[in-house]
């Protein structure tokens, strides 16, 4: 047996929700470089350089819209091989801690994390059943497995909300459920939990960046390219016997 093509995505159709975002853009590039036909599903479309990705605008809070999008993404072959659920939306609010968050903001964040993910999976399943190697990759979080340290955020304009962590923890559990339930169709489901990957504008706050760096064993924050390898691995035949796991990509933060 030759292993030269173990990580190849040639001939695979990959759908990436939230693919136009800070983390998604690099992942889309990686999938494309390894041969996948990539469909980017996002609310705000901005073309990604050096790719031939197809873009579809979608409101992931609208089931009818998602149904139409997945059908279009599947194309004439009615097949989706890889689904990566990056999209998330916490809504807008200023009362964002556990003492002051109102019901509306709480519900928006839960739906914008695990709700978006659930609907995307549900509507993709009919087309993933037609794949010979279906792979679902959901995005968890550092805060899916542990609580934020308030000292990291003290005296900065940043915070981590309780609905975000709760929604991401639910996403990791949903992944395990889907791995169990969808195994009968030959569809694998795994989650990837990034650590601290602050957007470039957040990195401008030197105090906050330094605190995030000091939390990790490797002494630095994560960058979008740090997620590409694990995505290619889970999307490809290299991981064909792996399902139901959550992979931390956090520079070792949760290991100490």
Buried (B, 14 or more C-beta within 10 A) or exposed (E): EEEEEEBBBEEBBBBBBBBBBBBBBBBBBBBBEBBBBBBBBBBEBEEBEEBEBBBBEBEBBEEEBBBBBBEEBBBEEEBBBBBBBBBBBBBEBEEBEEEEBEEEBBEBBBBBBBBBBBBBBBBBBBBBBBBEBBBBBBBBBBBBBBEBEEEBBEEEEEEBBBBBBBBBBBBBBBBBEBBEEBEEEEBBBBBBBBBBBBEEEBBEBEEBBEBBBEBBEEEBBBBBEBBBEBBBBBBBBBBEEBBBBBBBBBBEBBEE
